[in-house]
Amino acid sequence: MTNVVRKLVFREFLPTAWACSFSRPGSPGSDTRSALPLICALFAALLASSPVFSTSAFAQSATATPAAAQKPPPPCASADHRAFDFWIGVWDVTPAGKDAPTAINSISAQHGGCVIREEYKTQGGYTGMSMSFYDAIRKNWHQTWMGADGTALFIAGGLNASGEMVLSNANWPGYVAGSPINRVTWTPTRNGGVVESVRQHWQSSSDGGESWSTIFDGTYVKRTEK
């Protein structure tokens, strides 16, 4: 209700409504000879016909939700932000050529799903961690890895046509042309839409991508708590 309408209600209509409330036929002080009954009838007709005072207008005003008051969606709820969720879980990691797991990798969503955190630990005591997130400005995924040996890795990229997450330091803004290229590919294996395992394949190239050597190739299987 605007300020103009509020002023009109308090100045013109409320006194009339108050007077009409005490002028019902038979009520104390009522005067059937006065013009007040006619005024009250006209006032009632005005209330019934006016869109400002109609009950439907007041009902719509009470139930309407201002656009500014509507709650916005979570900042990291888009499909692009959820593209790496298949890696979330606690995994037993078995390197290629091994018959049994040699490491545990715990992958979790943090900070409202805006960050994917990795905590890696081998049976031999080596540890490392990474932070992955979707950069909505550059429209790609970024991961920063740091191991207990001081090795840092900065890689970026996204999903390919096969649904694999492929990140490379050649896509990182700080990449120096001519330096070795590191490329890490995560390939999920699904059964009925459920991810049963993930293959992580880390490769490196020193000739601009003409040839590749494997640094790490491991299969992740969801850990079964005993």
MILUMMAR-476343 format. One line per 5 residues: number of its first residue (from 0); their letters; for each residue z, x, y of N, C-alpha, C, O, CB. Coordinates in steps of 0.2 Angstrom, whole numbers, plus 5000, padded with zeros to 4 digits. Glycine has a CB too. Example, Ala and Ser with C-alpha at 12.3 -4.5 7.8 and 13.67 -1.06 7.14 Angstrom:
2
0 = as = 5039/5066/4972/5039/5062/4978/5039/5066/4984/5042/5071/4983/5045/5057/4978 | 5035/5064/4989/5036/5068/4995/5039/5064/5000/5040/5067/5006/5029/5070/4997
//
This chain:
226
0 = mtnvv = 5000/5004/4994/5000/5000/5000/5000/5004/5006/5004/5009/5007/5006/4995/5000 | 4995/5003/5011/4995/5007/5017/5000/5006/5022/5004/5001/5021/4988/5007/5020 | 5001/5010/5026/5006/5009/5031/5005/5003/5036/5009/5000/5038/5007/5016/5036 | 4998/5002/5037/4996/4996/5041/4998/4990/5037/5001/4985/5040/4989/4996/5042 | 4997/4989/5031/4999/4983/5027/5007/4983/5027/5009/4977/5027/4996/4984/5020
5 = rklvf = 5010/4988/5026/5017/4988/5026/5020/4985/5032/5025/4981/5032/5020/4995/5025 | 5017/4987/5038/5020/4985/5044/5018/4977/5045/5022/4973/5047/5016/4989/5050 | 5012/4975/5042/5010/4968/5043/5015/4964/5039/5017/4959/5041/5003/4967/5041 | 5017/4966/5033/5021/4963/5028/5028/4962/5032/5031/4956/5032/5022/4966/5022 | 5031/4967/5034/5038/4966/5037/5038/4963/5044/5043/4959/5045/5041/4973/5038
10 = reflp = 5033/4963/5047/5033/4960/5054/5031/4953/5054/5034/4949/5057/5028/4964/5059 | 5026/4951/5049/5023/4944/5049/5025/4940/5043/5027/4934/5044/5016/4945/5050 | 5025/4943/5037/5025/4938/5031/5033/4938/5029/5034/4932/5027/5021/4941/5026 | 5036/4943/5029/5043/4943/5026/5048/4938/5030/5051/4934/5027/5046/4949/5026 | 5047/4937/5037/5051/4932/5040/5049/4925/5038/5054/4921/5037/5051/4933/5048
15 = tawac = 5043/4924/5037/5040/4918/5035/5043/4916/5028/5045/4910/5026/5033/4917/5035 | 5042/4921/5023/5045/4920/5016/5052/4918/5016/5054/4914/5012/5043/4926/5012 | 5056/4922/5020/5063/4921/5021/5065/4913/5023/5069/4910/5020/5067/4926/5025 | 5061/4911/5028/5062/4905/5031/5060/4899/5026/5063/4894/5025/5058/4904/5037 | 5054/4901/5022/5052/4896/5017/5057/4895/5011/5058/4890/5008/5045/4898/5014
20 = sfsrp = 5061/4901/5010/5065/4900/5004/5071/4896/5006/5074/4893/5001/5068/4907/5003 | 5072/4894/5012/5078/4890/5014/5076/4883/5016/5079/4879/5019/5082/4893/5019 | 5069/4882/5015/5067/4875/5018/5064/4871/5012/5060/4866/5014/5061/4877/5023 | 5066/4872/5006/5064/4868/5000/5067/4861/5002/5073/4860/5004/5066/4870/4994 | 5063/4856/5000/5065/4849/5001/5072/4848/4998/5073/4850/4992/5060/4844/4999
25 = gspgs = 5077/4845/5001/5083/4844/4998/5088/4849/4999/5094/4849/4997/5083/4842/4991 | 5086/4855/5001/5091/4861/5002/5094/4860/5008/5092/4857/5013/5087/4867/5002 | 5101/4863/5009/5105/4862/5015/5101/4865/5021/5098/4870/5021/5111/4866/5014 | 5101/4861/5026/5098/4863/5032/5090/4862/5033/5087/4864/5038/5099/4870/5033 | 5087/4859/5027/5080/4858/5028/5079/4852/5032/5083/4847/5033/5077/4857/5021
30 = dtrsa = 5073/4852/5035/5071/4847/5040/5064/4845/5038/5059/4848/5040/5071/4849/5047 | 5063/4839/5035/5057/4836/5033/5052/4835/5039/5046/4834/5038/5058/4830/5029 | 5055/4834/5045/5051/4832/5051/5048/4838/5054/5043/4838/5058/5055/4828/5056 | 5050/4844/5052/5047/4850/5055/5041/4852/5052/5039/4850/5047/5052/4856/5055 | 5037/4857/5056/5031/4859/5053/5032/4865/5048/5027/4867/5045/5027/4862/5059
35 = lplic = 5038/4867/5046/5039/4872/5042/5036/4871/5035/5033/4876/5032/5046/4874/5041 | 5037/4865/5032/5034/4864/5025/5026/4866/5025/5024/4868/5021/5035/4857/5023 | 5023/4863/5031/5016/4865/5031/5014/4872/5031/5010/4875/5028/5012/4861/5037 | 5018/4876/5035/5017/4883/5036/5019/4886/5029/5015/4891/5027/5022/4886/5041 | 5024/4884/5026/5025/4887/5019/5020/4886/5014/5018/4890/5010/5032/4884/5017
40 = alfaa = 5017/4880/5015/5011/4878/5010/5005/4883/5011/5002/4886/5007/5009/4871/5011 | 5004/4884/5018/4998/4889/5020/5000/4896/5018/4996/4900/5015/4997/4888/5027 | 5007/4898/5019/5009/4904/5017/5008/4906/5009/5006/4911/5007/5016/4905/5019 | 5010/4900/5005/5009/4901/4998/5002/4902/4996/5000/4906/4991/5012/4895/4994 | 4997/4898/4999/4990/4898/4998/4987/4905/5000/4983/4908/4996/4986/4893/5002
45 = llass = 4990/4908/5005/4988/4915/5007/4990/4920/5002/4986/4924/5000/4991/4917/5014 | 4996/4919/4999/4998/4924/4994/4994/4924/4988/4992/4929/4985/5006/4923/4993 | 4992/4917/4986/4988/4916/4980/4981/4919/4980/4979/4921/4975/4988/4909/4978 | 4978/4919/4986/4971/4921/4987/4970/4928/4989/4965/4930/4989/4968/4916/4992 | 4975/4931/4992/4974/4937/4995/4974/4943/4990/4979/4943/4986/4980/4939/5000
50 = pvfst = 4969/4947/4990/4969/4953/4985/4975/4958/4986/4977/4961/4982/4963/4956/4985 | 4978/4958/4992/4983/4962/4994/4989/4960/4990/4993/4965/4988/4984/4963/5001 | 4991/4954/4990/4997/4951/4988/4997/4948/4981/5002/4945/4978/5000/4946/4993 | 4991/4948/4978/4990/4945/4971/4994/4948/4966/4995/4954/4967/4983/4944/4969 | 4996/4945/4961/5000/4948/4956/4996/4953/4952/4998/4958/4949/5003/4943/4951
55 = safaq = 4989/4951/4951/4985/4956/4948/4984/4963/4951/4984/4968/4948/4978/4953/4946 | 4984/4962/4958/4983/4968/4962/4989/4973/4961/4989/4979/4960/4982/4967/4969 | 4995/4969/4961/5002/4973/4961/5002/4976/4953/5005/4981/4953/5008/4969/4962 | 5000/4972/4948/5000/4975/4942/4996/4981/4941/4997/4986/4937/4998/4969/4937 | 4989/4980/4944/4985/4986/4943/4988/4992/4947/4987/4998/4944/4978/4985/4946
60 = satat = 4991/4991/4952/4994/4997/4956/5000/5000/4952/5001/5006/4953/4997/4994/4963 | 5004/4996/4948/5009/4998/4945/5007/5002/4939/5011/5007/4937/5014/4993/4943 | 5001/5000/4936/4999/5003/4929/4994/5009/4930/4993/5013/4926/4996/4998/4925 | 4991/5009/4936/4986/5015/4937/4989/5021/4938/4995/5022/4940/4982/5013/4944 | 4986/5026/4935/4988/5033/4935/4984/5037/4940/4978/5038/4938/4988/5036/4928
65 = paaaq = 4987/5040/4945/4983/5044/4950/4979/5050/4946/4982/5053/4941/4987/5047/4955 | 4973/5051/4948/4970/5057/4945/4973/5063/4945/4973/5067/4940/4963/5058/4948 | 4977/5064/4951/4980/5071/4952/4986/5071/4947/4989/5077/4946/4983/5071/4959 | 4989/5065/4945/4995/5066/4941/4993/5066/4933/4998/5067/4929/4999/5059/4942 | 4987/5066/4931/4985/5066/4924/4986/5074/4922/4984/5078/4926/4978/5064/4923
70 = kpppp = 4989/5074/4916/4991/5081/4914/4984/5085/4912/4981/5082/4907/4996/5081/4908 | 4983/5091/4914/4977/5094/4912/4978/5097/4905/4983/5098/4903/4976/5100/4917 | 4972/5098/4901/4973/5101/4895/4976/5108/4895/4975/5111/4900/4966/5101/4891 | 4979/5110/4889/4981/5117/4889/4976/5122/4890/4970/5121/4889/4984/5118/4882 | 4978/5128/4894/4973/5132/4896/4969/5136/4891/4963/5138/4892/4976/5138/4900
75 = casad = 4972/5136/4884/4968/5140/4879/4967/5135/4873/4968/5137/4867/4972/5146/4877 | 4964/5129/4875/4963/5124/4869/4956/5123/4867/4954/5119/4863/4966/5118/4871 | 4951/5127/4871/4944/5126/4869/4942/5129/4863/4946/5133/4860/4940/5129/4875 | 4936/5127/4860/4934/5130/4854/4933/5137/4854/4934/5141/4849/4927/5126/4852 | 4931/5140/4860/4930/5147/4861/4937/5151/4860/4937/5156/4857/4927/5149/4867
80 = hrafd = 4942/5148/4863/4949/5151/4862/4952/5151/4855/4956/5155/4853/4954/5147/4867 | 4949/5146/4851/4952/5145/4844/4947/5148/4839/4948/5148/4833/4952/5137/4842 | 4942/5152/4841/4937/5155/4836/4940/5160/4832/4937/5161/4826/4932/5158/4840 | 4946/5163/4833/4948/5168/4829/4955/5166/4825/4958/5170/4822/4950/5175/4833 | 4956/5159/4825/4962/5157/4822/4961/5158/4814/4967/5158/4811/4962/5149/4824
85 = fwigv = 4955/5159/4812/4955/5160/4804/4959/5166/4802/4960/5167/4796/4948/5160/4802 | 4960/5170/4807/4964/5177/4805/4971/5176/4805/4975/5180/4803/4962/5182/4810 | 4974/5170/4808/4981/5169/4808/4984/5168/4801/4982/5164/4797/4982/5163/4813 | 4990/5172/4800/4993/5171/4794/4997/5178/4792/4996/5183/4796/4988/5169/4788 | 5000/5178/4787/5003/5184/4784/4999/5186/4778/4999/5182/4773/5011/5183/4782
90 = wdvtp = 4996/5192/4778/4991/5194/4773/4993/5200/4769/4996/5205/4772/4985/5195/4776 | 4992/5200/4762/4992/5206/4759/4985/5209/4759/4980/5206/4758/4994/5205/4751 | 4985/5216/4761/4979/5219/4762/4977/5224/4757/4981/5229/4756/4979/5223/4769 | 4971/5224/4754/4969/5228/4748/4963/5232/4751/4958/5229/4752/4968/5224/4742 | 4963/5238/4752/4957/5242/4754/4952/5242/4748/4954/5241/4742/4959/5249/4755
95 = agkda = 4946/5243/4750/4940/5243/4745/4942/5249/4740/4943/5254/4743/4934/5244/4749 | 4941/5248/4734/4942/5253/4729/4949/5253/4726/4950/5257/4721/4940/5260/4732 | 4954/5249/4729/4960/5249/4726/4961/5242/4722/4958/5237/4723/4965/5249/4732 | 4966/5243/4718/4967/5237/4713/4973/5232/4716/4974/5227/4713/4969/5239/4706 | 4977/5235/4720/4983/5231/4723/4984/5232/4730/4981/5237/4733/4989/5234/4719
100 = ptain = 4987/5228/4734/4988/5228/4741/4992/5235/4743/4996/5237/4739/4992/5222/4743 | 4990/5237/4748/4994/5243/4751/4997/5242/4758/5000/5247/4761/4989/5249/4751 | 4996/5236/4760/4999/5235/4767/5000/5227/4768/4997/5223/4764/4994/5237/4773 | 5004/5226/4773/5005/5219/4775/5003/5218/4782/5005/5222/4787/5012/5217/4774 | 4999/5213/4784/4997/5212/4791/4999/5205/4793/4997/5200/4790/4989/5213/4791
105 = sisaq = 5003/5204/4798/5005/5198/4801/5002/5196/4807/5002/5200/4812/5013/5198/4802 | 4998/5191/4807/4994/5189/4813/4997/5182/4815/4997/5177/4811/4986/5188/4811 | 4999/5182/4821/5002/5176/4824/4999/5174/4831/4996/5178/4835/5009/5177/4825 | 4999/5167/4832/4997/5165/4839/5003/5165/4844/5008/5163/4842/4994/5158/4839 | 5002/5168/4850/5007/5169/4854/5005/5166/4861/4999/5165/4863/5009/5176/4855
110 = hggcv = 5010/5164/4865/5009/5162/4872/5005/5156/4873/4999/5156/4876/5006/5168/4876 | 5006/5151/4869/5003/5145/4869/4996/5145/4866/4991/5141/4868/5002/5143/4876 | 4995/5150/4862/4989/5151/4858/4984/5155/4862/4978/5156/4860/4985/5144/4857 | 4986/5158/4868/4981/5162/4872/4981/5169/4869/4976/5173/4871/4984/5162/4879 | 4985/5171/4865/4985/5178/4862/4986/5178/4855/4990/5174/4852/4991/5183/4866
115 = ireey = 4982/5182/4851/4983/5183/4844/4986/5190/4843/4983/5195/4845/4976/5182/4840 | 4992/5190/4840/4995/5197/4839/4995/5199/4832/4996/5195/4827/5003/5196/4842 | 4994/5205/4831/4993/5208/4824/4999/5214/4824/5000/5218/4828/4986/5212/4823 | 5002/5213/4818/5007/5218/4816/5006/5221/4809/5006/5217/4804/5015/5215/4816 | 5004/5227/4809/5001/5230/4803/5006/5236/4800/5009/5240/4804/4994/5233/4804
120 = ktqgg = 5007/5235/4794/5012/5240/4791/5010/5242/4784/5009/5238/4780/5019/5238/4791 | 5009/5248/4782/5007/5251/4776/5013/5252/4772/5018/5253/4774/5002/5257/4776 | 5012/5253/4765/5018/5255/4761/5020/5262/4762/5025/5264/4761/5016/5254/4754 | 5015/5266/4765/5017/5273/4767/5020/5274/4773/5022/5280/4775/5010/5277/4767 | 5021/5269/4777/5025/5269/4783/5021/5269/4789/5024/5269/4795/5029/5275/4783
125 = ytgms = 5014/5269/4789/5010/5269/4795/5010/5262/4798/5010/5257/4794/5003/5271/4793 | 5011/5261/4804/5011/5255/4808/5006/5255/4814/5004/5260/4816/5018/5253/4810 | 5004/5249/4816/5000/5248/4821/5000/5241/4823/5002/5236/4820/4993/5250/4820 | 4997/5239/4829/4997/5232/4832/4991/5231/4836/4988/5236/4839/5004/5231/4835 | 4989/5225/4837/4984/5224/4842/4985/5217/4845/4989/5213/4843/4977/5223/4838
130 = msfyd = 4982/5216/4851/4982/5210/4855/4975/5208/4856/4971/5212/4858/4986/5211/4862 | 4973/5202/4854/4967/5199/4854/4967/5193/4859/4972/5189/4858/4963/5197/4847 | 4962/5192/4863/4962/5186/4867/4954/5184/4869/4950/5189/4869/4966/5187/4873 | 4953/5178/4871/4947/5176/4873/4947/5177/4881/4951/5174/4884/4945/5169/4871 | 4942/5181/4884/4941/5182/4891/4936/5176/4893/4930/5177/4892/4938/5189/4892
135 = airkn = 4939/5171/4896/4935/5165/4899/4930/5167/4904/4925/5164/4905/4939/5160/4901 | 4931/5173/4908/4927/5175/4913/4921/5178/4911/4915/5177/4912/4931/5179/4918 | 4922/5183/4906/4916/5187/4903/4913/5183/4897/4908/5185/4895/4919/5193/4901 | 4917/5178/4895/4915/5174/4889/4914/5178/4883/4909/5177/4879/4908/5170/4891 | 4919/5182/4881/4919/5185/4875/4926/5187/4873/4931/5186/4877/4915/5192/4876
140 = whqtw = 4927/5189/4867/4934/5191/4864/4935/5198/4865/4930/5202/4866/4934/5189/4857 | 4941/5200/4866/4943/5207/4867/4949/5208/4863/4954/5204/4862/4945/5208/4875 | 4949/5214/4860/4955/5217/4856/4957/5224/4858/4953/5228/4859/4954/5216/4849 | 4964/5225/4859/4966/5231/4860/4971/5233/4854/4976/5230/4853/4970/5232/4867 | 4969/5239/4851/4973/5241/4845/4976/5248/4847/4974/5252/4851/4968/5242/4839
145 = mgadg = 4983/5248/4845/4986/5255/4845/4990/5256/4839/4994/5252/4837/4991/5255/4852 | 4989/5262/4836/4992/5264/4830/4998/5269/4831/4998/5272/4836/4987/5267/4825 | 5002/5270/4826/5007/5275/4827/5005/5282/4827/5009/5286/4829/5012/5274/4820 | 4999/5283/4826/4996/5290/4826/4993/5291/4833/4990/5296/4835/4990/5291/4821 | 4994/5286/4838/4992/5287/4845/4984/5285/4846/4982/5286/4851/4993/5294/4847
150 = talfi = 4981/5282/4841/4974/5280/4841/4973/5274/4844/4976/5269/4842/4971/5280/4834 | 4970/5273/4850/4968/5267/4854/4961/5265/4853/4957/5269/4852/4970/5268/4861 | 4960/5258/4852/4954/5256/4851/4953/5249/4856/4957/5245/4856/4952/5254/4844 | 4948/5249/4860/4946/5244/4864/4939/5241/4862/4934/5244/4863/4946/5246/4872 | 4939/5235/4860/4933/5232/4857/4932/5225/4860/4937/5221/4862/4933/5232/4849
155 = aggln = 4926/5222/4860/4925/5216/4863/4918/5213/4859/4914/5217/4857/4924/5216/4871 | 4918/5206/4860/4912/5203/4857/4913/5196/4855/4916/5192/4860/4910/5207/4850 | 4912/5193/4849/4913/5186/4848/4910/5184/4841/4908/5189/4837/4910/5182/4853 | 4909/5178/4840/4907/5176/4833/4899/5177/4833/4896/5176/4838/4909/5168/4832 | 4897/5178/4827/4889/5179/4826/4887/5172/4823/4891/5168/4822/4887/5185/4822
160 = asgem = 4881/5172/4821/4878/5166/4818/4881/5164/4812/4881/5158/4810/4871/5166/4818 | 4884/5169/4808/4887/5167/4802/4894/5166/4802/4897/5164/4797/4886/5174/4797 | 4897/5165/4808/4904/5164/4809/4909/5169/4808/4915/5169/4807/4906/5158/4804 | 4906/5176/4808/4910/5182/4808/4912/5184/4815/4908/5183/4820/4906/5187/4804 | 4918/5186/4816/4920/5189/4822/4918/5196/4822/4920/5200/4818/4928/5188/4823
165 = vlsna = 4914/5198/4827/4911/5205/4827/4913/5208/4834/4911/5205/4839/4904/5205/4826 | 4917/5213/4834/4920/5216/4840/4918/5224/4840/4918/5227/4835/4927/5215/4841 | 4915/5226/4846/4913/5233/4847/4915/5236/4853/4916/5233/4858/4905/5233/4846 | 4917/5243/4853/4918/5246/4859/4912/5247/4864/4913/5248/4870/4922/5253/4858 | 4906/5246/4861/4900/5246/4865/4900/5240/4870/4896/5240/4875/4894/5246/4861
170 = nwpgy = 4903/5235/4868/4904/5229/4873/4909/5229/4878/4910/5225/4882/4904/5223/4869 | 4913/5234/4877/4919/5235/4882/4917/5238/4888/4913/5243/4888/4925/5240/4878 | 4919/5235/4894/4917/5238/4901/4918/5245/4902/4915/5248/4905/4921/5234/4906 | 4923/5248/4898/4925/5255/4899/4921/5260/4894/4922/5266/4894/4932/5256/4898 | 4916/5257/4891/4913/5261/4886/4908/5266/4889/4905/5265/4894/4908/5257/4881
175 = vagsp = 4909/5273/4887/4905/5278/4890/4898/5279/4885/4899/5280/4879/4909/5285/4890 | 4893/5278/4888/4886/5279/4885/4886/5286/4881/4887/5291/4884/4880/5278/4890 | 4884/5285/4875/4883/5291/4871/4889/5293/4867/4888/5297/4862/4882/5297/4875 | 4895/5290/4868/4901/5291/4864/4900/5287/4858/4896/5282/4857/4907/5289/4868 | 4904/5289/4852/4904/5285/4846/4905/5277/4847/4909/5275/4851/4909/5288/4841
180 = inrvt = 4901/5274/4843/4902/5266/4843/4907/5264/4837/4905/5266/4832/4895/5263/4843 | 4912/5260/4839/4916/5257/4834/4914/5250/4833/4914/5246/4839/4923/5259/4835 | 4913/5247/4827/4912/5240/4826/4916/5238/4821/4917/5240/4815/4904/5239/4825 | 4920/5232/4822/4924/5229/4817/4922/5222/4816/4921/5218/4821/4932/5229/4820 | 4921/5220/4810/4919/5214/4808/4924/5210/4803/4926/5213/4798/4912/5214/4804
185 = wtptr = 4926/5204/4805/4930/5200/4801/4926/5194/4798/4923/5190/4802/4936/5197/4805 | 4926/5194/4791/4922/5189/4788/4927/5184/4784/4929/5187/4779/4917/5192/4783 | 4927/5178/4786/4932/5173/4782/4928/5171/4776/4922/5169/4776/4934/5168/4786 | 4932/5170/4770/4929/5166/4765/4933/5160/4764/4939/5159/4764/4930/5170/4758 | 4929/5154/4764/4932/5147/4764/4931/5144/4758/4926/5145/4754/4929/5143/4770
190 = nggvv = 4935/5139/4756/4935/5135/4750/4937/5128/4753/4943/5127/4754/4939/5137/4744 | 4932/5124/4754/4933/5117/4756/4936/5117/4763/4940/5113/4765/4938/5114/4752 | 4934/5122/4767/4936/5122/4774/4942/5126/4775/4944/5128/4781/4937/5115/4777 | 4946/5128/4770/4952/5132/4770/4950/5140/4769/4946/5141/4764/4957/5130/4764 | 4952/5144/4773/4951/5151/4773/4955/5154/4767/4962/5154/4768/4952/5155/4780
195 = esvrq = 4952/5157/4762/4956/5160/4756/4957/5167/4757/4962/5170/4755/4952/5158/4750 | 4952/5170/4761/4953/5177/4762/4949/5179/4768/4944/5176/4770/4951/5181/4755 | 4950/5185/4770/4946/5188/4776/4945/5195/4774/4949/5199/4772/4950/5187/4783 | 4938/5197/4775/4937/5204/4775/4936/5208/4782/4933/5205/4786/4930/5205/4771 | 4940/5213/4782/4939/5217/4789/4936/5223/4787/4938/5228/4783/4946/5218/4792
200 = hwqss = 4930/5224/4791/4926/5230/4790/4925/5234/4796/4922/5232/4801/4919/5228/4787 | 4928/5240/4797/4928/5244/4803/4923/5250/4801/4924/5254/4797/4935/5247/4804 | 4918/5250/4806/4912/5255/4805/4912/5259/4811/4914/5257/4817/4906/5252/4803 | 4909/5265/4811/4908/5269/4816/4901/5272/4816/4898/5274/4811/4913/5275/4817 | 4898/5273/4822/4891/5276/4823/4891/5282/4828/4894/5280/4834/4886/5271/4824
205 = sdgge = 4889/5287/4827/4888/5293/4831/4881/5294/4834/4880/5299/4838/4891/5299/4828 | 4876/5290/4832/4870/5290/4834/4867/5284/4837/4861/5282/4836/4865/5292/4828 | 4871/5281/4841/4869/5275/4844/4868/5269/4840/4864/5264/4842/4863/5276/4848 | 4870/5268/4834/4870/5263/4830/4864/5263/4825/4862/5258/4821/4868/5257/4834 | 4861/5269/4825/4856/5270/4820/4859/5270/4813/4855/5268/4808/4852/5276/4821
210 = swsti = 4864/5273/4812/4868/5273/4805/4875/5272/4806/4878/5273/4812/4866/5280/4802 | 4878/5270/4801/4885/5268/4801/4889/5271/4795/4887/5272/4790/4886/5261/4801 | 4895/5273/4797/4900/5275/4791/4906/5271/4792/4908/5268/4797/4902/5283/4792 | 4909/5270/4786/4915/5265/4785/4922/5269/4787/4923/5274/4784/4915/5262/4779 | 4925/5266/4791/4932/5269/4793/4937/5265/4788/4942/5268/4786/4934/5269/4800
215 = fdgty = 4937/5259/4788/4941/5255/4784/4938/5249/4782/4934/5245/4785/4948/5253/4788 | 4939/5247/4776/4936/5241/4773/4941/5238/4768/4943/5240/4763/4929/5242/4768 | 4944/5232/4771/4950/5229/4767/4949/5221/4766/4946/5218/4770/4956/5231/4770 | 4952/5219/4761/4952/5212/4760/4959/5209/4761/4964/5211/4758/4949/5210/4752 | 4959/5204/4765/4965/5200/4767/4966/5194/4762/4962/5190/4762/4966/5199/4774
220 = vkrte = 4972/5194/4759/4973/5188/4755/4980/5185/4757/4985/5189/4758/4973/5189/4747 | 4980/5178/4758/4987/5175/4761/4992/5177/4756/4992/5177/4750/4986/5168/4761 | 4998/5180/4759/5003/5182/4756/5007/5177/4753/5009/5172/4756/5008/5187/4760 | 5009/5177/4746/5013/5172/4743/5020/5175/4743/5022/5180/4740/5011/5171/4736 | 5025/5171/4746/5032/5173/4746/5035/5172/4740/5034/5167/4736/5036/5169/4752
225 = k = 5039/5177/4738/5042/5177/4731/5050/5176/4732/5053/5176/4727/5041/5184/4727
//
